[in-house]
Amino acid sequence: MSRTVDDGPDVALVAALLGDASRAAMVTALMDDLRLPASELARIAGVSKSTASEHLGRLVEHGLLATERCGRHTYYRVADPVVGHALEALAVLAPRRRPNSLRSVRRQDELARARLCYDHLAGRLGVLITDALRQRGLLREEAGELRLVQAAWDADPPLGVTCATVRAGRRPLVRGCVDWTVRRHHLAGALGAALAHRMFDLEWIQRRRDRERAIGLTPDGTRGVRDAFGLDDTQITAVMSG
């Protein structure tokens, strides 16, 4: 039987939604699991509030974003972690924008060092930690995918995060997310999110600025990451200052 253009998912629809620069900017702004109102997303995208509302309506209609009510206010968020994975994958393919100011250069450098990719750690720091977990035998690369070695992980759970504590929900425990910074996997999935949340709780990592994806290591975080993941100061300095 011959195939037609009607077969399979409508990839073109999603591509068209993200192909608009304003809509892409709004979704990207929510990539670190933030909840933002339409007025803030309009400012980020550089469009009027009415235009932003039209864009946001389409993104919600087609399942890329979801809404949450808080009193009289409506906040927007990424509807599902898979949206974050899709956007990060597109970033691998997309050409890098040439920064037009020193501020842009600084922000690009900060995002490349360490950032949130939806709710897990990405950038060179995220890849470094993923590599350390693989070297400890807790993860392995198989057929180009990142796989969990569950017995090894639970025998020596990093930061005390066991598989049992994050098993609830429909997300996979482990998922490899190709990092646009170095085009290698960082750890996503429920365990990746749990590790990032734990590092925030320990005050090892913090946002560099309010409502920014870029992440910095605190002094305690530098020591904690070094000891918890078997790294040395030279490795950490290389990824955070390179």
N, C-alpha and C positions, 0 to 999 in steps of 0.2 A: 504494500500500500504506500502510495506517495504521501509525503508530508506536506502540510500547508503552513502558511504563516500563522494560522490559528492554533497550531500545536504548542503545548507547553506554556510556561509562565510568560507574562507580558513584560519582558525585560525592558522593552522600549519605553513603556510607561514610566517605570521607576527612573530610567535614565533621563527621560524628559523632565521629570520632577527635580532631579538633582542637577540637571543641565542648566537650570536658571541660576545665575550667580547669587541673587538675593536669597532664594530658597536654600541653596547650598550653604550660604553663610549662616543662616538660621539653624540648620541642622548641625553644622559644625560647632556652633556656639553651645549646643546642648550635648556635645560628645562626652563630657565628663560627668554625666548623670545629674546635671543641674536642672532646676525648674525655674523658668524665666517667664515673665509676662510679655504680652504682645508688644507693649511699648518699648521694653528693653531690646527685644529682638528686632523691632523696627529700627532702633538706633544703630544696632550692630550691623544690620544689612544696608543701612543708608537709604531707607525708603520711608514713605509716609505711613502713618498708622493704618489708614484704610487699605493701602497696598499690602502692608504686612498681614492684615487680617485675611485678605484674599489668598495670599500665599499659604498662610498657616491653615486655612480651611482645607485647601487641597492636600496638604501634607498629612493632616489628620484623617481626611476622607480616605486616603489610600494607605493608611496604616504606618506611615513613617514616624509620625508624632502622635502623642496622646495628650489629653488635658487632665488637669486636676483642679478642683475648686477649693478655695480657701476663703471662706466668707463670701464677699462680693467679688473676689478676684479670681481670674482664671490663669493658671500657669501651664506652660507647655514643657513637655519632656520627650525624650526619645522613647518610642513605643516599645522597643525590644532590643536586647543586646545585639541581635543580628544586624540591626541598622548600623551600629557602630563598627562592626566587622566589615560591612560592605563599604562604608565610607573610608575606613583605613585601607582596604584593598584598592579602592579607586585612587587614593593618595599615592600608592606605590606606582601606579601607571601614569599619574598626572605629572606634567612638567612642573618644575619648581618655579614659583614666581620670583622674579628678581626684586629684592627689597629696594624700596625707594627712599628710605630714610635710615638713620642710625637706630631709631627705635624699632623699625621692622627687622633690621639685622639682629638686634639683641633678642627680639621675641622669637625669631626663627631658631637662633642658637639655643635658647632656653627650651623650646619645644623639642628640639633634636636631642638634648641631653636627657630630659626626663619630663614626662607628661602623663596625663590620664587619657586612656583610650576607652571611652565610656566609663567603666568603673574599675579598670585594672591598669597596672603600671606599664608604660610604654617608653619609647625612646631608648637611647643607649643604655641607660640604667636598667630598664626593663629587660632588655636583651641580655645584659650581663648577669642579672639574677637568674634568668631562665637558663643560661648556659651553666651557671653554678649548680642549679638543681639537676640538670642533665648529667653533669660530671659526678654528682653524688648518687646517681642511679635512680633518682626519683621520677625522672622523665626520660623518654627516649624518642628519637626521631625514627619514624617508620613510614616508608613510601611517601616522603615529603610532608608527613603530618606529625604533630606533636602528640605523644601518647603518655598516659599515666602508668607508672609502675606502682600500683596501689599498695601492695604489701610493703614495698620499700618505703613509700611515702608515710604510711601509718606507723611503721616501725621507728621512723625518725622524722616526725612531722615538723616542718619549718614553722617557726614562731608559734608552735603548739596548735596549728591549724590541721585538723584531721579530716579525712574524707567524710566521716560520719557527721561532723558538725555542719557540713555545707550540703549534704545530700538532698535536702528538700528543694522542691522546684523542678522545672523542666529543663534547666540549662545543663549542658554536659559539665562534668567536673573539670575537664581539661580541654582546651581548644588552642591550637596554635594560631596566632594572628600575625600575619607578615607585616613587620614594622617598616614604614616608609623611610625611616631614617637610615637604616643599614640593610634593609631588604632581607631580614632574617626574622625568625619567629620570636615573639615575646609571648608570655603565658597569659591566655585569656581563660574564659570559663569561670565556673563557680569558685574554684580554688584560686585562680588569679585575682578575682575580685576580693575574696576573703583575705588574701595576703596584703593587698593594698589597704583594705579597711583596717587591718591589724596594725600596719605601719603608721597609719594616721592616728590610731588610738594610742600608740606608743610615742607619738610626736617625733617619729623619725623622719617623716616627710611632711611638707606643708606647701600650700599654694604660694607661689611667688607673689601674686597679687589677687585681690578679691575677684572671684568669677573668672579666673584664668585657668587654662588647662596646664600650664607649665608648673612643674613641681621642683622644689628644692629639698636637699638633704640638710637636716639640722646637724649640729655637732654630735648630739647623741645618736642621730641616725647614721652618721658616717661610721661611728664605732659599732653600732648595732648591726648594720648591714655587713660590715667586715666580719664580725664574729659569727653572726647567724648563718651566713652563706659561704663562709670559708674563703673570703676574698682578702686581698691585701690593699694597703693604702694606695699603692701605685695604680692598681686597676681602677679603683674608685675615682682617684684624681683624674685619670685619663679620660673617663667617660663624662665626668662632670665639668671638666674644663676644656676638653678638646673641641 
